């Protein structure tokens, strides 16, 4: 699970659509204060989003039931805006993973406001 999350951070930082296509399930959904986001919407906004100067995600706790697993963790990101300024985001999230076709995919996330 940690490898999937680290791959997602690296994929977003590099804006590597192909890597993210492999890590996110096609039916991925994320719920946050802005509403619901899908894999398609996330990938559409990849090129236009702010640059990630630094990114880290640590899984704090995880639990597995067969082909399903959930994990909570903490993310820390530094974004670089076009004008050179930066924005720091620290957040906690709840993540859902599913083993499909012999590999773990990221299927859902809940990002509560802090």
C-alpha positions in Angstrom: 0.0 0.0 0.0 2.8 2.4 0.9 4.4 1.7 -2.5 1.1 2.6 -4.3 0.8 5.9 -2.4 4.5 6.7 -3.0 4.0 6.0 -6.7 1.0 8.3 -6.7 3.0 11.1 -5.1 5.8 10.6 -7.6 3.4 10.4 -10.5 1.7 13.7 -9.5 5.1 15.3 -9.0 6.3 14.2 -12.4 2.9 14.7 -14.0 3.2 11.2 -15.3 -0.2 10.4 -16.6 0.7 6.8 -17.6 2.0 6.0 -14.1 -1.1 7.4 -12.5 -3.4 5.5 -14.9 -1.8 2.2 -13.6 -2.2 3.1 -9.9 -5.7 4.6 -9.8 -8.6 2.2 -10.3 -10.8 3.3 -13.3 -13.7 3.7 -10.8 -11.6 5.8 -8.3 -13.5 8.5 -6.4 -12.3 11.0 -3.8 -14.6 13.0 -1.5 -13.4 16.3 0.0 -14.8 19.7 0.8 -15.1 20.4 -2.9 -17.3 17.4 -3.5 -16.5 14.2 -5.4 -13.6 13.8 -7.9 -13.1 10.9 -10.3 -10.0 9.4 -11.9 -11.0 11.0 -15.2 -11.3 14.5 -13.7 -8.1 14.1 -11.7 -6.1 13.1 -14.8 -7.7 15.9 -16.9 -6.4 18.5 -14.4 -3.0 17.0 -14.1 -1.2 19.2 -16.6 -2.9 22.4 -15.5 -2.5 21.9 -11.8 0.2 23.7 -9.7 3.7 22.2 -9.8 4.6 20.0 -6.8 7.9 21.1 -5.4 7.9 18.6 -2.6 5.5 15.8 -1.8 5.4 13.2 0.9 2.7 10.8 2.2 3.1 8.6 5.2 0.7 5.8 6.0 0.0 5.8 9.7 -2.2 2.7 10.0 -3.5 0.1 7.6 -5.8 -2.9 7.8 -6.5 -5.6 5.2 -9.4 -7.9 4.6 -8.6 -10.2 1.7 -8.5 -8.1 -1.4 -9.5 -4.9 0.3 -7.4 -2.7 2.5 -7.9 0.7 4.2 -5.2 3.1 5.4 -5.0 6.4 7.1 -2.2 8.7 6.6 -0.7 12.2 6.5 0.3 14.1 3.4 2.7 17.1 3.2 3.0 19.0 -0.1 4.6 22.2 -1.2 3.2 23.6 -4.4 5.0 26.1 -6.6 2.7 28.7 -8.2 3.4 30.2 -11.6 4.5 33.5 -9.9 7.2 31.6 -7.9 5.3 31.7 -4.6 4.6 28.5 -2.7 1.7 27.0 -0.9 2.0 24.3 1.8 -0.7 21.7 2.4 -0.7 19.3 5.3 -3.7 16.9 5.5 -4.9 13.6 6.8 -6.8 11.2 4.6 -8.6 7.8 4.6 -7.7 5.6 1.7 -9.2 2.5 0.2 -7.2 0.0 -1.9 -8.4 -3.1 -3.7 -6.3 -6.0 -5.1 -7.4 -6.5 -8.7 -5.7 -8.7 -11.3 -2.8 -9.4 -8.8 -2.0 -5.8 -8.0 -3.1 -3.2 -5.6 -5.1 -0.2 -6.9 -6.1 3.0 -5.2 -10.0 2.9 -5.4 -11.2 5.7 -3.0 -10.2 8.5 -0.7 -11.8 10.7 1.9 -10.0 13.9 2.7 -11.7 15.6 5.7 -11.2 19.3 6.3 -8.8 20.0 9.2 
